[in-house]
Every structure is written in structure tokens, then in C-alpha cells.
Amino acid sequence: MVEADDAEVLTRAVTALGGDDRPGQRQLSSAIASAIRNGHHLVAEAPTGSGKSLAYLAPAIASGKTVVVATATLTLQDQLWNKDLPHLRKHGGADFTGSLLKGRGQYVCRAKLDRARAGESLLDERPGPTLERDVERLVRFVATSRTGDFAEVDVADASRRVASCAPRECPGANKCADGDNCFAEQARARANTADVLIVNHALYCAHLASSGAVLPEHDLVVFDEAHGLADVATAAFGIDLAPVGLRQLASRLTGVGVSRGDADPLAAAADALERALAKTDGRLDPTAGAVADALGSAAERLAGAIPSIDASGDPTAAAQTTQLAASRLDALRRLRAPDPDEVVWAERETLHLAPIDVSKILGARLFALTPTVLTSATLGGGARFTALTRRLGLDPDAELGPVIIHDAEDSDGEEMRLPGLGYADLAIESPFDFREQAMLYVPRHLPEPRDPKWAEAATEETARLVDAAGGRALILCTSRAAVDRMAATLRDETEHPVLVQGESAKAVLLERFGAEEQSCLVATRSFWTGVDIPGPSCVLVVLDRLPFSRPDDPLAQARRENAERHGGSGFGDVDLPAAALVLAQGAGRLIRTRADRGVVAVLDRRLATAGYRQALLNALPPMRRVVDPDIVTAFLATCTESPSSEQPSKTGRGGT
């Protein structure tokens, strides 16, 4: 790829869209171009409407460098690949190659599909009722598909799992009979030649966890929706293990030549682990007691069974099972002897291990080596976004890179330019007039959430607000119990259609919510981000309470203790920044265009009364703040007037 003028590329792309000139978009794009040229990190908050996708893609394709773009969701990943990059290729005036790469499980595995078609599935879960139909559909799909991407074919999730190969069980192309025709391997081959590679956070973190074995070498990475990166990294460097998985592995071993005498003891150890976990919930010490005994027994039995796997019958099945067994054995051993900076807990009869703090891991494996752009519509507020950057591993007090190292051992005596842990920061001004377009309503007359009377009072307040808005409400709750309670009250006390998370697929619910203007949608935490419903279908966003972690959440507990051991505050350094970030994400569902108007209602009086409230308010857009319900009712009435010609179409789309 030949270097081009990044400002010219952006101008061409925006002009071709017929878009307005956005100073914030140009400012962001210029800052990203500078980070690319100089090899330093950039942390940039670019509110909804800033046009940040083109702002980072334009300098990326103009730079002449190899750039990876990582998104939080497959939805945004597909949007960049199917919409934004083709637009830039056609109108940007810069020559570049691009590629899309997803996790291995997002592609059809020919070997697994063949076994499923023959009724020999090695699935770790029970197939769904549509398996036979879906298998035939997948057979027809792979006969003509270039990509093998499950996003391009309509099959049930259970059927997808039957016909996909998780990274932990893939033996690699050289050990698979279908290795030469593997869709995942072909996607990786295309990725190796791309100038701009589109991935998601999970795949990039898997790359970091594998010490760089997943993605090709690259000069820069851009993380869009970067507010969620720490949580994805925590999962990537952690472990989940359930007894049912060990039992299924024991059964699977008998299908590749392992005798019952070697497989059954593993199943018995899994049963013992299940009994131990049935008596445990929350944090635990896996080095002592019944859980430790069961983990040790399972590891010993599995280590003894692996050498008996016979590849003479079905070499690919044997190789996949060997890979999976080795992964499970590693998990058992890690759980049995965790590091001091890891926490282990049991939840719903599943064992979890996670690093308490990912900052050192990301600092060493990512930021010290690769120039990085972190951007999102909301980064949690605070000077230089320090709560977020410190959690990720950047150092707001360090000098801006690059750091130049001479005569490094692995550089053949050449100068090495590394980005260091310092960073530039940028906060783009929102294109929206929040004081005119939106109100932040905190009903101080409600009891505090700890009061037994709060739940009923909050649901009644929600019903009143929904009626005032004529439906058109997104109600975001912090628990499943609150979702059920809110939905029941709204159905009993209002005339509006009530859509509830879990009653249909997320995409279907969002499509209906956008199309049925007077409906309301009640959902929990997975809807606090990635929901984009512009126009009159959403003029009210209700957040039931401040989104603090549960006091007994094992990972949050360990993080509080860690902060206090280092002289900090568990609440101030852990709970408060995390809640501010989630609160900002939830509030961000309301105003999506310059034509939108509405109310964010937080049914938690602490946002108006608590001493820490300012830290939360600082993370929110500068909406007009009110506590008088009559003022809110009157404003909502103006928001439900006939939309102007400026209003966008009512469609549900993924968004930051």
C-alpha cells in the first residue's frame, strides 16, 4: 500500500456520502494520523455522531502501514467490512487491501460438518431439534460459499456449535484431513496479506494470550468501543471449567480408542467435582478441600487417558479430541495452582479463574510493543480518562513515545522504536446540543434502592413515564428480576406493547422496537451498549438504578481488596469508575442524531444526593438536570410530536 494524504481520503469519503463537515471528525482523524506517523498511543473519546469509523479508517488506509481494527461486537465488525471499507475503496482515492477475520468458531468446520451429517457429532452440548435440517442447509452453503462464515447462513445456535471447531479443539491444518480447504485457515491466509484487517476484541485478546500467534504482524491497532476492552481481556486470560464438559470429554474419548477403564475414572472425577461445587458458591481456595481433590483427580485421570487416543480410525477426530483434552488438562492444572494475582470462584456449578488486574498483562503484551488507538463514544470521564487507562495498563504520567532502544538483544543491533506506556488524549466535542435535546431526570422523591419500598415505587414511576412518552421507551435494568417486575407492571398498567429481553432474539426485539413506535423494550445489561434506535421510537431511556457491581461479586471483591492493598479505595478506584462507564453507556442510548429529543431517567436518588454523585455526572452528556416530574412530563409531550423530515428511518442498528 502506498502512503496517501489522510485528510484528502477523509474529505473524499465524506463528500461521497453527502455528509456535513464535522470539525470533530477531522480533529480525530488528524490525531490518529499523528499517532500512526509518530508511533505513539492515543486515547480518544468521540461521542455518537462524530463519524469516528471514517475518522480512523481514513488515516489507516492512507498511512501505507499495516493496521488492525478491533471492534467489540461482530455487528460493528460486519458494518466496517460490508459498508465502510467498500465506501473508502470506491471513493477514498487510496489503494489498499482489506480483510475480515473472525474467531475460528465463526466459520463452518468441514470435518465437524461431515461427522454431523453422518450422525457422529462430537459436540459438547445436546444438538437442537432443527439439527437435521440445518446440517443439510450447511452442506449446501459450504458447496458455494467462499468464506464459510456462519453470519451468511440461517441456522440455530446449537447447529452452529455442531459444525464449528473451537480454538481449543482445532489441531491445525496439518493434522486435519480438511486442512487444505479449511475456511478458517483460508481467512487467516487472506488476513496475512491485508493492509487493513478487521477483527474483534475477543480475537485480538486471543492473539495476545497466544503470545502473538493468531494475527499477522502489524504496525498499529485501533480499538473501537474501547470501553469494553478490559473485560474482554479479563475473559481471554481466564478459564471457565464445568464438570459437564469433563464428562462429555470422557464420552468423547471412548469414540477415539480410549477404553472405558481409562475414560470412566475421568467421568467419576467430574462427578466428584460437581458434588464439591454444589456446596460452594462464590470465591474459593482451589488448593485445598474437596474441590482441590476433585481437580487433582481429574487432571491425573485425563493425563493418563490422553496417550491412549488412537488416530488409526479417524485421524482428524483423534487430533481434535487430543487438542481439546490437552486444553482441559491445562485448565485443570491452572485451576489447581492459581497465581497470587488470580481469583477463582464457583458460580452455577462452574469454576472460573480470572486475573484480578489485566493492566500488567496488557502493558507488557500490547502497549509496550504496538502503537494503539483507543476510541469510544464514552470512556468514563475524568482527566485524561485515567480510570480507564490505568486499568488497561497505560501510564498517564509517562512521557509520550516512542521509546528508542539501541542494541536490543532481538534487534540484530538495530535501533528499536517502541511506543512505551505514555499516551496522547483527545475529547471530541459532541455534535449534539444536549441541553436542548435531552433531560436527565432523577426522581428524588423515590426511596433509595436499599429501601424495601423502592422496587414498587420504581416500577410505578416507570409506568407513569412510559405513559407520558406514549411508549417509545427503552427500560434498562440491572437485574433479571427487575426486568420481570418492570415488564409485568407495564403490561398491567399501560396500553403499550411491551417487548422483553429473552422472549425473542435481540435483533428481532430491536427491529420491532424501532418499527413499532409506541412500544417499549425492557432489558438487562447486554442492552446497555450496542443499541442504536434513532428517531421517535425512543424518546425515553429508563435506568432502574446505578449500575454498581454486586457487593458479593467475586472478581469485584478481589479488585477492591487489591486496590486497598496498594493504598487505594475499593469503592473509589474500582466500583465508582466502573459504574460511571456503564451509566454513560446506558444514557448514550437516547440521543443518536441531531433530530432526537428525549429524557434519560435514573430511578436512583443517589445520583442527586450522594457525595460521590459528581464523578458519575461527569461521565454523562451535559443534559439539563431536573428532579420535578411535572417538568419531565411536559417535555416528553413535546418529544412525541410529529417528527420532522430530518428524522432518520426507524431501524435498529448496532452502535457504540
N, C-alpha and C positions, 0 to 999 in steps of 0.2 A: 504494500500500500504506500502511495506517495503522499507526503505531507501536503495539506491544503490549508486555506485560510478558514479558521473555525467560525469567525464572525460571519463570513460570507456564506458558509454552509448553512448556518442557522437562519440567516436572512432569507435565503432561497427557500428553505423548508417552510418557514412561517408564511412567506408570501404565497406559496403554492396552496397553502391551506386557507388563504383569505383571512388570516388571523390578524389581530391587533398587535401593534408594537407593545411589548411588555418590558419595561426597564428592568424589572426584577429577573426576568428570564435571561436578558443579555448580561446582567451582572453575575448571575450564577454561572452561565456558560463561560464567561471570561475568567472567573475564579477557578473553574475546573480546568480550563486550558492552561492556566498558570501552574496548577498543581501537576498536570501532566508534563509540561515542559521542564519544571524545576525538580520534579521527583519528591514532592512533599505531600503530606496528608492534608485533607480538607474536610471539615465538618460543617455542613450547610443545612439550615432549616429553610425549606421552600414551601410555603403554605399552598393549599389547594388553589388551583387557578394560576399558579406561577408558570406552568408549562415546563416542569423540570425534566420530563422524559427527553424532549428535544434538546433541552439545555445541556444534558450530559452526553447524549448520543452525538450531537454535532461536533464538539471538540474531540470526542473519542475517534470518530471516523476520519477526522481531519488531521489527526496527530501523526499518522504514519507508524504508530505503535500498536502492539497487541494489547487489547483491552478486554477484560471480563466484566460483564454487568450482571450483578446478582440481585434478584428480587425476592421478596418474602413469600410470594404466592405464585402458583402455577398460572393463575389468571393473568397477573401482570406480565409474567414471562411470555405467555402466548400473545398478549397485546403488543408487546415490544417487537416480537418476531413477526407477527402477521400484519401489523399496521404501521408501526413507527419506522422500523428499518426499511421496509419496502418503499415507504414515502421518501425517506432520505436517499435511498438508492436512485429513485426516479428524479427527484427534484434538488438534491443537495449539491450536486456538481462535484462530488468527490468519489473516487473509485475505491471500493473496499469489498472485502468478502466477509460474510457473516455466517454464523452457525448457531443452532439451538441445541442445547444438551440438557437432558433431564436425568434423574436418577435411574438406575438400571431397572427398577421395578415399574417404571412408567412405559416400558417397551414390552411387546409380546416376546416371550421366550419360546422359540420354535420347539426346543426339546421338551419343555413342560407342556406345551400345547399338544404335541404328539402323544404324550403319555395320557393327558386328559382325554383326548379323542379315543384312545384305546381303553379308557376306563381304569387307568393306572395312576391316578393323580397322587402326587407326593405332598399334597397340601397339608399345612399345619393347622388348617381350620376346616370345618364341615362345608362342603360345596352348597351353594344356594339352589333353589328349586328351578331356576332357569338355566342351569349349567349346560344341559344337552343342547338347548337352542343357541346359547351364547358360544359354545365351542364351535359349532358349525358356522356361526357368523364370523368368528375369529379366523377360522380356516379360510373362508372366502376373502376376508380382509387381508391376510398376510400374502395371499396369492397375487395381489395387485399393489399393495402398499409399498411405498419407498421408505417410509420411516418406521412403521410398526408401532407408532405412538398410540396408546390407548385413548388419548383425547380425540382421536379421529373415528372412533367406533363406539357404538352404544351397547355396552354390556354391563351386567351387575357387578358390584364391587367384589363379591365372593368369586365370581367367574374370573375377574381380573387377577385375583390372587392365585387361582389355579394355574393361570397361563403366564405368570410372571416369575422372575427369579430375583430374589432379594440379594443385595451385595454379599451378605454373609453366607450365602449358599452357592454363589457362582464360582465355579472352579477356574474360570478364564477360558479364552477362546481355544488355547492349545489343548485343553483337556475335554473339550466338548465336541461332539460329533457335528453339531451345527455351528461351530465357531466361525467358519468362513462366511456364513450367511446370517450371523447374529445382528439383529437390528441395533442393539445397544453398542456393540463394537463398531458398527458402521457409523453410528452417530459420533462416537469418540474419534474415529478417523477423520470425519469432516471437521470436528472441533479442532483438530491438530493443525489445520491449515487456515483457520479463520482469523481475520483481523479483529473482529468484534464477536465475542462469544457470549450468548445469553444463557445464564444458569439461574438457579435459585439459591437462597441462603443455605438450605439443607445440604445441597450438593457441594457448595463451596466449603462448608464446615466439614463435610466428609473428606474433602481434599486436604484440609488442614489436619484432620485426625489421622489421615493415612501418610502424613509427612510428605505431602505433595505428589501422591501417586495417581490422583484422579484426573486432574485437569492439565492441559499443556502449559508450558512456560508462558508467562505474560508479564507485561510491563506495568500494569495498573489494574486495580479492581475498583469498581463503583458499586456500592451497596445502596440500592434504593430501598425505601421502607426500613431504614437502618435502625429505627427504634426497637425492632424485634430481634436484632442480631444476637444479643447476649443470651436470650432464652434459647434460640436455635443452637448456639454454640454449646450451651449447657447440656442440651439433649444429645448433641453429637459426640461429646466427650464422656457421656454417661452410659449406663447399662440398664436395661429392663429384662427381667427374667421371671417367667411364670412356671409353676410346676406342670401345668398342662402342656407347655411347649416341650418339656423334658420327656413327658410320657409319649407325646406324638413322635418325638425323635426316636425313642426306644422302639416304637412300632415301625418307624421308617427304616431303622437299622436292620430289622428282620427281613426287609424286602431286598437288601443288598448283601445277603450272605451271612449276616451275623446271627449266631444261634440264639435260641430263646434263653439258653443258660447264661449268655453274656448280656442280652438285652433286658431280660426281666428284672435283674437287680437294679438297673438304672430306673426302670419304672417304679420299683419299690422305694428307691431313694427319693423319687419325685413325690410319691405319696407321703413319705415322712416329712418332706419339706412343706407340703400343703398342710399337713396337720400342725406343724410348727407355726406356719403363717396364720392359720385360723385363730390362733391365740394372741396374735400380735398385730397391732395397727399403729403406725407412726414410726418414729426413729428407733433404731435398734443397733445393737452391737453384734455384727455377724461373725465375730471371732470367738464367741462363747455361747454355750447353751444349745438348745435343740436345733436352732437354725444353723449354727455353725456345724453341728454334727451332720445334718442333712446335706449341707453344701459340700462338706468334705467327702461324704459317702458318694454323692452324685458325681463329683469330679473323679474320684477313684474308679467308679464303675464305668464312666464314659471313657476315661483314658484306657481302660482295659479292653473296651469294645472296639475302639477305632481301628486297631491293627487287624481285626477280623473282617473288615469290609472287603468284599470280593468284587473286583471290577470285571470279571470274565463274562458276566451275563449282560449287563447294561452299563458300559463304561461311563457314560455321561451321568446316569443316575447315581452311580457309585461316587463319582467325583463331586457331584453336588452335595451328596449326603456327607461325604468326608469334610468338605468345606464347612458345612453347617455345623457338624459335630465339633470341629476344631474351634469354631467361633463360640459355641456354647461352653466348651471346656475352658476357654479363656475367660468367659464371663463368670463362670463358677469360681475360678481361681481369683479373679479380681474382687469378687464379692466377699470371698473368704478372707482376704487380706487387703482391705482398702487402705489408701494413703491417708495420712492425717488431715489433708485438706479436702477430703471427700466425705460425703454424708450418705448413709444407707438408711432406707426406710421401707416399710411394707405398707401397701395400700391395695385393697381389694384382692388380697392373696397374690400379689405380685411384688417382687423385690425390685427396688430402684436404687441405683447408685448415681451420684452426680457430683461434679466438682462444686465446692462451695463458692469459689471465685474463679471466673474464667479470664480475668484480666492478665494474669501472668502467661497463661497459655496463648491467648490471642496476641499479647505483646510480643512474645518470642517467635511465634509461628507465622504471624501475619504482619503486624505493623513494623517490626524491626527489619523486615525483608522486602515488603511490597508497598509502594505508594498506594494510598487508599483514599477514596472519596466516600464519605458517609453522608447521605442525604435523606430527608423525610419531610413530610408536611409538619410533623411535630416531633421535637427532640426533647421535650420535657422542661424547657425553660432553664433559667439560671445563667449566670455569667459564663460564657464560652461553653455552655452545655456540660459543665464539669461533672455533674452526677452521672450522665451517660458515658462520657469519655473515660472517666476513671474506672467505671465498671467494665468497659471494653478493653482497657489496657493502654490507652493513650495518656500522655502526661501534659496537662495544661501549663506546667511550669518549665517544660523542656524547650530548648531552642528549636526553631523551625529547621527541618532537614533541608537537603540531605547531609548525612554524616559521611565523610570521606575517610576510608580506611586504606592505608598503604601496606603492601606486602602481607596481605592476609594469607593464611595457610592454603586456602582453597581457591585462590585467585591467580595462581601461576605468577605471582609477583606483580600483578597489575593492580591499578587503583580500583577500589570498590566504592560505589556510591550507594549508601543505604539511607532509607528515609528517616530513621530514628523514631522517637515517640512523641515529638512535638507536632503541633498541627496549627493550621490556619482555620479560623472560624468565620462564618458568614450567616447572617439572619436576613432573609429577603422579606421585604415589607409585603404584606398581603395585598392583592388587588381588590379585596372586598372592603366595603365600608361597614364594619361590624356594628358600630354604634347605631347606624341607621337600619341595618338589615336584621339585627338579632338582639334578643334579650336573654340574659342569664337570670333565671328565676330560682330563688332559694326560699321555700316557704318556711319562714321562721316559726310559724305557729304550730308546726308539726312537732311531736315528741322526738327525742333523739332515738336513733336506731336501736339502742340497747333497751329502750323502754318497751315493755310488752305491748303497749298500745300503738306502737309505731307502725307495725305491719298493716293493720286495718286502716289506720289513718292515711298511710301512703297509697294504698290501693284506692281509697275513696278520692284522694286528691288527684290521682291519675285519671280516674273515670271523669272527674269534673273537667280536667284539662283536655281530655280527648273529645268530650262533647263540645267544648269551646272551640276546638280546632276543626270540628267536623270530621273526625277520624284523623287521617293524614299524620299518624303518629308512629314513631319508632320508639318502643319501650325497651330499654336495655337494663337487664337485671344482673346482679352479682351472684345469684344462686339459682339452681333449677327450681327450688321450692318457691322462690319469688316469681319466677316465670309462670308456674302453675297457678299461683294465687292471683296474680295480675290478670291472666287470661280469663280465669273463671269470673272475676268481678266485672271485667269489661263485657263479657258475653251476657252477664245477668243484667247489667245496669246501663248499657248503651245499645244503640241500634246499629253500630258499625261492624262490618266484617272484621273478625279477629283472626289473624294468622299467627301460628305458634311454632317456634322452632321445634323440630322433631316430628311434626305432623306431615311435612313434605321435605324434599331436598332443599338445601339452602338456595340454590339457583332458582328453583321453582318459586319459593317464597318471595325472593327479591323481585322476580319478574311480575308476580301477582301484586305485590305491594306497589310497584311502580305503575302498573296498569290500572289497578282498582283504586281510584283517587281517594275514596273515603274510607279505605281500610286502615287498620293499624296492625303492626307487627310486633310481637313480644318475643324477645330472645335473650340469650345469655352471652357470656364473654366472647365467643367466637364471632359475634356480630358487632363488637365494639370497634373493629377495624375492617377495612376492605369492603365497606358498603357505600355505594355511591348512587343516591337516588335524587337527582336534581329535579327542580320544579315543584308544583303544588302538591304532589303526593306525600311530601314530607315537610311539614311546617312546624312539627313539634318533636323534639327528642327528649325523652324522659330517662334520666339515670337514677335508678332507685336509691342508691347510697354511694358514698365514697368508696372507691374500689381498693380498699386496703386488703393485704393478704390476711388469711385466717391466722389468728394467734398460734394455732397448733400446726400450721403448715410446716412440715419437716425441713424443707430447704430454706424457707424464710427464717425459721428458728436458728438454723445453723449460720445463716448470713448475719443475723443480728448479733449472735454470740461472737462471730469473727470480727465484726465492726467494733464491738465493745472491748475485745482483747487488744485491739490496736488503738485504743483510746478514743474511739468514736462513739456515735449514738446509734443503737439499733433502730430506733424509730426515725431519727433524723437522717441517717445515712442509708437506710435500707427501705423502710416502709414508705416514708414520705415521697422520695423521688419516684419510686415505682408507681405509687398511686397517682402522682401528678401526671406521669406519662400516659397511663391508661385513661385517666379522666379526660385529658386533652384529646386522645384518640376518639373517645366516645362523643365528646362535644363536637368534634370535627365532622360528624355525620350530617350536620344540619346545613350549613351554607356551602354549596358546591359550585354556584355560579353567581355572577353579579346580580342576577334577577331574583335569587332566592331570598326569602324572608322567613323568620320564624323564631321559636323560643327553645332554648335548652333549659329544662327544668331538672334540678338536682334536689331530690327529696330528702336531703340530709342537712339539717340545720347547722351542722358543724362547719359547713362551708361559709356560713355567715357569722359564726360566733367563736369558733375555736382559735386559739392563739397561733396555730400553725397555718391558718387558712390562706395567708398571703402567698406561701410557697405553692399552694395549689392554684390560686387565682392567677399567679404569674405565668403559669403554663397554658392558660386558656386564652383564646382570642379576646380582644378588648370589647366585648359585648356590653351593652347597657345593663347594669345590675339592678334588679328590683326584688322586693320582698312582698309587695302588695298584690294579692291575687286578682283584684279588680283591674289593675293596670295591665296585667298579663292577658286577662280575658279580652279586654278591649283591643289589645294589639293583635291577638290571634284572629279576631274578627276581620281585621284589615288584611291579614295574610291569606285568607281564604277567598278573597275577591277574585274575579275572573283574571287568569294570568294574561300578561301582555304578550305581544308577538315575540318578545325577546326570550320567552321561556323555552328551555330545551325540551326535547321529547322525553316522555316518561319511560325510561328504560333502566333496568338495574344493571350496573356495571361494577366490576371490581375497581377499587380505588384506594389511595393511601389515606 
